[in-house]
Amino acid sequence: MRAIDASTGRRKCEFKFTQPTMAEAMSTASGLVFAGDNEGNFMAFDSKTGTNLWRYSTGTPVWGAAPMTYVLDGNQHVVIASGTTLLSFALPDK
């Protein structure tokens, strides 16, 4: 996964998965990028540095699934489909 500066076309950062992945990525206004992989990992990255900040093993591959986000009772949540399961994670308050 690569972050490209749209004004210059230069690569800002990169995260190399251990295997090619078919999952989508989602970026948030808070500077986080979420993505899954074929090994069943759902991960959060820092959008400026590409640093992997968090990983959760879903138990099944995340194939073709795009994360989504929503706010419930003032808390932001991130959702991902993995296999036949829909997982929702609440983001911590700043």
Secondary structure, DSSP 8 states (H G I E B T S, - for coil): -EEE-TTT--EEEE---SS-----EEE-TTSEEEEE-TTSEEEEEETTT--EEEEEE-SS---S---EEEEETTEEEEEEEETTEEEEEE----
